[in-house]
Structure formats: C-alpha cells, structure tokens
Amino acid sequence: MQGQSQNRRGSGFTGTVEKLNLEDVIQMACLAGTTSTIRVFRSNQRGYLYLNQGRPVHASVGQLTGQEAVNELISWSGGRFDLRWGIPPKLPKTLSGNVGALLLEAARVSDERSGEEYQNTRKRKDTGQLELSRDSAVVVLELIYARRRQERLLVRTRTILFALGVMALVAWGAYFAVRGDLWRLFNEVRFLITRSGSRNAVRFFGPPIKVEGGEFYYQDGERRNLPTFDIDPTEVTIAQYAEFIAAVGSSNEYDHPNQPLNKGHSNPQWMELYTAAVTGCDYQGVHVTVNCPAVFVDWYDAYAYSNWKGRRLPTEEEWEKAARGADGRRYPWGAEEGLGKANVYQGNPLQKWTEPGNFPDDKSPYGVLDMAGNVSEWTGSIDKSGNPIVRGGNFGNPNPDLTRRVINQSALTQSDRIGFRTVRSHDFAGGP
C-alpha cells in the first residue's frame, strides 16, 4: 500500500483505495476492532503503530514511543504505509485512551510545529465522526490488505521469473549465439517477465458505446422506438465494483429509496470472490481476475453503483436493442444458434464467467460484449410482481437467445450468474 503526500496532512499518505490517508486507516483499523500493525515509512525513517482489538497499545518512531511517536507519524509530510494483521508478543503498553483523542493531540502538536494556531473548532475525524459502520470498515481494510498481498506476490513472481530468465539465458545462450539470435532470446525472456506482472492488471475495455435512437425489433417481432443512449461495452467488473465500495463506505447517498434499512453493498460471497481475484487465486475451482464480471451483487447494489457513476441501469428495451441491433437478430452473430459462440452452459459443472472478449462471436452489432452469455444482467425494468427483470444468458444456462428474460426474481438476489452494466440517456440539451 503506497502513496505520496502533497501537503502537510490533508492528502498525505494517500493510498490506492480511494483517497485514504494514514489517519483514515488508523481510525478504520480501530473501528473494525482489528489486532494489527500499521507500518509507516518515510525515506530511511520507519514508524509503527500497534492495535489490539481496535485499541492503540503502542507506537514507536526511532527513540520516540507512545503519544510522541503518534505525533511524529501524523506530522510527516510524505511517505507510505502498509497494514498487516497481528502484533508482536509482549509489547510495552505506551498508549491508552480513545483513538480520536490521540489523533486530536497529534494534530495540535503538528499545528504547533508548523507555526499554525491550533483551533479547537477544527473539524477533525475521530472514531465517532468517521462515516463508516464497523462492517464497512472491515470491508475496506480487507481491500487494502488484499491489494498489499497482491503487490508482494507480484514482486516475488517477478524475482523468480527474472532468475529463471537468467538461467535460460545461460542455458540457451550458446544455441542462440550460433544462430545470431540473442536479441530474440532477450525479447522472449522480457515478454515472460512482463506477462507475469500484468496477468491480473486492470483492463480498459473502451468507452461507453452509442446506440442511435430509432425503431428496433423487440421480443417476437414487435416494433418499438427508443431515443439515443450509450451503454457499457462490458458487464461491470470486479475491479470497478470494488472501487465503488471503497468510495462510498456506509454512505446511503446513492441508494434506491426502497432499499432495506441497514443493507450495505458488500457481503461475504462478494468479499471471497474479490479476494480471490486480487490475489490471483481460484474461486470455486475456477481462475478469476479483477476483470471478470462483478457478481453476488443484488439489484439495489447495481442501482447504487449506477447512480454513483452518474448513470443508470438499462431498461429491458434498451438492453435488447443494444444486444440485437435494429435488425432483430436472435443471436449476436445472426439468426442461427452456434455451439461455443457464447459462454453458456455446455455440460461442464466447473464452467464460470470469463473476462470480456474471450468469446469474440458474442458481440452485438454495436460492439457490446457478452450479452448472450457470461452472466445475465439486472435491468431497470420492473415486472408485474414488482421485481426487477433480468436479461440475457449466462454460463449456467444453455440458452444464448437474446430475447431471454427472467421475471419474479427478488431484488435482493445475490447470484454468481447475475451481473449488470449501465447506460446513460442522450435525450438532453447539449448532447454527449
């Protein structure tokens, strides 16, 4: 977990999880009740803060300990930090009291050092003001820890592959030298190292795709008309949804008005999937990356994410037009069902989702990917029972027909077969 500071405290220690600074991480680690070690680095300096079941027990920076060490850490103008579970045995107890009081005192000392007049009315964060529930704090800390573990794994992988590359260079050098092809060998080794480092990198699949307004065939030949809109080229990915969770925390700013009280946007199945994705592990026997579709998200989760992005869920008419085009084709590739053209069930019980683009025939006339298969998708349309309508095929169903629709599906369903994508209307002044 690493970041650079821009000023004395405001954006210092910004990490890779949505603008978190050192004080944020300290407060969340306390709020979550963790037993953990927060390590802080600046140049050749190093500091430690130890928490036992959410309570600060010891801090050290060089010869400083306790409150003085906390003061020093908060005053640093730049550096990096990471979070690890557990603390050493038999630590001295140099800290006591509320974490908010410790940080307030550190802020006061830091202001004095900088020549500023400390204001009691300064809006400082403490554990009572942090807008996160305990469960949300646990989720964000899991994201930080998983990302750090992924970074360590990446460094080890690169080191091992570099050593293998050197060994290969020695073993094959004579052969390639005879052929005058050492440059080719160098490029092959470099490719292996680069590929290992980017294997789980976040991919960009392009901007939203514009679907021109006009008539189209809906379901079994009915002609309907829609205004222009744009749609995501792929289902929302694990990486994209994780960014949303880290950004909103326990805020209900983007939630649907009818969302049940105290319902967050994470759950144990989602966290297990996300952890497997960022660490490059298998999930339920299948390799998963951060570019796979975000699943185990219910309709309220999909609605909140879309709202956070300034977009919305597609109506089922918009979904169908983006999938079938204006000529009413039954499948993205044409009128006839084709074996193996989409990620739908073909008898393999271990079959799951894949990264977008692995089934190039599953591409609509507009260029939208994976609407016949991979995962089915929530829409913004509601059926007669009051439940949202699900569209499209998935890896667990053999039907890739683009007219497939599922009704009577509870909005609280968390399934590995249902994901979503977002749209935006273009029928407003000024246009896109």
N, C-alpha and C positions, 0 to 999 in steps of 0.2 A: 504494500500500500504506500503510495508515494505521491508527493505533490510539492509545489513550490509556493512560497509566500510572496504576496505583492505589497503588503504593508505590515505594520507592526502587529496587528491582531486580526483585523477584520476578515481577511481572506487567507490568513496563514494556514499552513498545513492542509491545504485543500487536497482532498483525495479523489480517487477515481469514482467514488459513489456520490454523485450529485452534490458537490459543494459542501462536503463535511469538513470541518476543521477539528483541531485537536480537542477543543473544549466540547464540541458536539459528541465526539467519540467517547470521551471520559463520562459525560452525562448519560449517554445511552448504555454504556457498559454497566454503570451503576443502576440505572433504571431496570435493565434486564436481569439484574441480580447475578451477574457473572463472577466467577473466580478466574481472573485473567491478568495478564501482564501487558501493559502498553509501553512499547519501547519507542523512544524519540531520538532522532539523530540530527545533528547539525554540524557539517564539516567533520572535524575529528572529535566533536563532543557527543556524549551519549547520556541519556537520562531514562529513568524507569519509574513507572507508577504501578503499584500492585493493588489489586482489588480482591477482597474476599467476600463472596456472596453479596456483591453490589456495594460494599463499603470500602473506601480507601483506607489501607492499613499502613502503607509505607511508600515513600518516594525518595529517590536519590539522583543527584547530578554531581559527579565529581565528589568533592568533600561535603556537599550540602545534602541534608536529609530533611524529611518532614515537610512542613509548610514552606520553608525556604527553598526547597527543591521544586515544589509546585510553582512557586513564584518565578523561579528561573525558567522553567519549561514554558510557561504561558508568555513570558516576555520575549522569547526567541523570535527573531524576525523572519526565520525561514527554516526549512528542513524537511524531514519526512518522518513518518511514524508507521508502526505496524501493531497489530493486535494478535496476541497468542493466548490460548486457553491455558489455565493453570498458573500456579505461583511456586517459587522455591519453598522448601520446608524451613521452619524455624526462622521466619523473617522477624526483624525487630518491628515493634509497633510504634511508628513515629507520627501517625496521623489518626485523628478521631474526629467525629462530628459529621455534619451534613456536607455532601459534595458541593452544594450550592455555596455554602459559607466559605469553603476552601477556594473556590474559583473567584468569589467576590473579593476575598482578601488578595488573591493573586492579581486581579485586575487593578485593585487600589495601588499595590506596590508597583505594578508595571506603569501606571499613570504617573506615579511619583518619579520613577526613573526617567521617564520621557519628558519630564517638565510640565506635564499637564496637571490641571487641577482636578482631582477626583470628585465626581458628582454622585451623591447618594441616589439621585434620581436616574442615573444612567440605567438604561434598560439592559440588564444583564440576564443571561439564561441561568436558571437553576433547575433542579430536578422537578420542581413544581410547575415551572413555566414551559418546560420542553413539551412541544405538542406531539407527543408520541405515547401510545399505550405501551405497556410492558411487552406485549406480544409483538407489536410493530418494531420496538427496539431490538428484540431478539432477531426478527427477520433481517433488519438492516445489518446487524452485526454478523449474521450468517453470510450475507452477501460480501461484506468486507473480508471475512476470514476465507471464504471460498475463493475470492479473487486473489488474495495473497498466496494461498496454497497453489493456485494455478500458476502464478508467477514463479514460485520456487520450482515447480515441476518443469516449467519451460526452461529455466536456467540449467537444471540438471540434464534435461534432454539434449539441449544444445551442446553442453560439455561432452556428453557421451558420444554424440554423433560427430563432434569435431575430432575426438580421439580416434573413432572408427575411420573417419576420413583420412587422418594422418597415416594410420596403419594401412589403409587401402592404397594410399599414395606410394608408400614404401613397397608394398607387395606387387603393385601393378606398374610401378614406375618404369621398370626396365622394358616391359612389354610395350607400353605406350610410347616410350622414348624411341624404341626401334621404329615404330610407325610414325614418328614425328608428330605425335598427337597428345602431348602433355597438356595442352590448353583445353582439349576436350575433357580430359580427366579432371582438371581443376573445376571446370564448369559443372561436371556431374556431382562432385563432392559438395560444391557450393549449393547446388539445387537441393540435395538431400537435407542439408542443414537448414536452408530457408524454408523448405516444405514442412519440416518438423516444427518450426517456430510459428508457422501460420496455419497449422492444421485446424485450430479451433478459433481462428480470428473472426471477429465480427465482419460479416459481408454486407455490402450495399447492393441491393437488387434494383436500384434505379428509382426515379421519382414516381409519384402517382401518375396513372395512365388516364388520359382524357377519353371519355366516351361521349361522342357527339349526340345531341338530342335528336329526337325523331321517332318514327314508328319502329316497332320490332314485333316478332312473334313471341307470344307468351303462352307457356304450357302447351296445350294441344291445338295450336294454330290461331288463338285469339290475337287480334291486332291491338296493341296498346301504344301509347305515346309517352315519352319521357323527355324532360329538359336535359341539357348537358350536365354531366357530373364527372368527377375523377375518382378513381379507385386505386387502392394499394395494389402493386403488382404481385405481392405475395401475402400469405397469411402473416399476421403479426408474429414476430419471432420471440424466442425465449429472451434474447438479449434486449429487445425493445420493451417487453413487458417488465423485465427486471428493472430497467431504467425508470419506468413509471412507478413501481413500488417504492424504489429508493427516493424518488422525488416527492411523492405525496404523503408518505408515512401514514399517520392515522387521520389525516385531514379528510373531511367529507365534502369538500368544496365541489368535487366533480361527480358526486354520486347521484344516482337516479332518485327522484323524490320518494319512490315507493320502496327503496332498498330497506331491508330489515335493519332495525337498530343494532348497533354493535357488531355489524358484519364487516370484517376487513376484506382486503383484496389479495390475501395470501392464505395458504392452507398447507398442511403437512405434505400432501402429494406434490403440490407445486414446488415446495422447497426441496423435496427429494429429487425431483426432475431437474431443477435449476442447479443444484449442487453437482449432480452427475454431469451436466452439460459443461459447466465451467472448469471441472477437473478432468474432463476427457474420459470419464468412466462410462460404463454401460448402465442402462436403466432397464430393468426387467429383461435382461439378456440382449438388449439392442444398443448399439453405439448411438449416442446422442450428442449434438453440439448446440452451441448457443444460437445457431441459425435455423434450427428446427422450429416448427410451429409452437407457439405458446398454447398449451392445453392445461386441463384442470382449472380452467377459468370459467366461472359461470356468466350468465348474461349480464348481471349487474357489474361484474368485473370488466367485461367487454365494453359496456356502456361508459363506465367511468374512464377507462383508458382512452376511448374515442373522444370523449369530452375534454380530457386533459390535453389531447393533441390538437384541439380546435376543430375536430372533425366529428363524424357520427357513424353509426352502424348503417349499412345499406338497407334500403327496403328490399323485399324479395324480388320485386320487379327490376330494380337496379342491378341486383346480383345476377339475375337471369340474363338480362341484356348484355352485361359485361362478359358473361360466360358463353352465350350462344351467338353473339353478334346480331346483326339486323336480319340475317337470312334464316334464322330459326333452326340452326343445325342441332342435332340431337347430342352430339359429342364435340369436343373442341376441334377434333381432326376431321369431322364430317358426319355423314349420315349413318355409317356402319360401325357397330361396336368392334373394337380391335383389342385382341388379347395382349396384355402387357404394356399398353399405351398410357395407362394411368396407375397410380398407386392405390389400387383397390384389392380386396381380398382374393387371393389365388390359391388358398389351401395351406399356407404357411402360418402356423399359430404364433410364430415369433415376429411376423411382419408388423412393422410400425410405421410411423411417419419418417420422412426423409427431408433433407434440405431442399429448398425450392430449386427447380431446374433439373432434378435427377430424372424426370420423365418429360423430355422435351416435347413429346406429342400432346401432352396435357397443357396446351397453351391456346387461349381463346383467340378469335380473330383480331382482338385489340392488343394481344400480347400479355394478357393476365394469366398467371401460372396457377396450376393445381386447383382447379375448380371442379374437375371431375373426380379427383381422388385426393389422397394425402389425409386431410381431415375435413369433416363437414364444418359449417360455419354458422355462427349466430347472425341473424339479421335484425333489423329494427322493426320488422312487421310482427303484428300480434294476431294470433288465430282466434277463433270464436270462443275458445275456452279461456282466453286471457293470457295464454302463454306465448312466448316468442317462437317464431318459425325458424327452423334450421334448414339450410340448403346445402346441396352438394353431396358427393360421395366421400368415402373415407377408406382407410386401409383395412377396416374390419368388415366391410360390406362389399359384395361383388358387383354392385350396380354403379357404373360410371355415368348414367344418364343425367344430363344437366337439368332435366325437369324434376328430378327427385326432390321432394320436400318432406320434412318431418314436422308434425304438429303434436300438440299435447305434451310438449317437452317442458318440464318445470324450469323456470328462470334460474333456479338455484342448482341446476345440474352441473357437476364438476366431472367431466369425462375426458379420457385421453383421446377420444375420437372427435371432439368438438373444439375448434379454434375460432378465429374471426379475422376480418380485415375491415378497414374503414373507408369512408367516402367523404367527399365534400361537394356540395351543390355549386354550380356556376351561374345560377339564375339570380345574380345580384348585380347592382350597378358597379361598373368599373371592370367586371370580369376578372379572370385569373391573371 
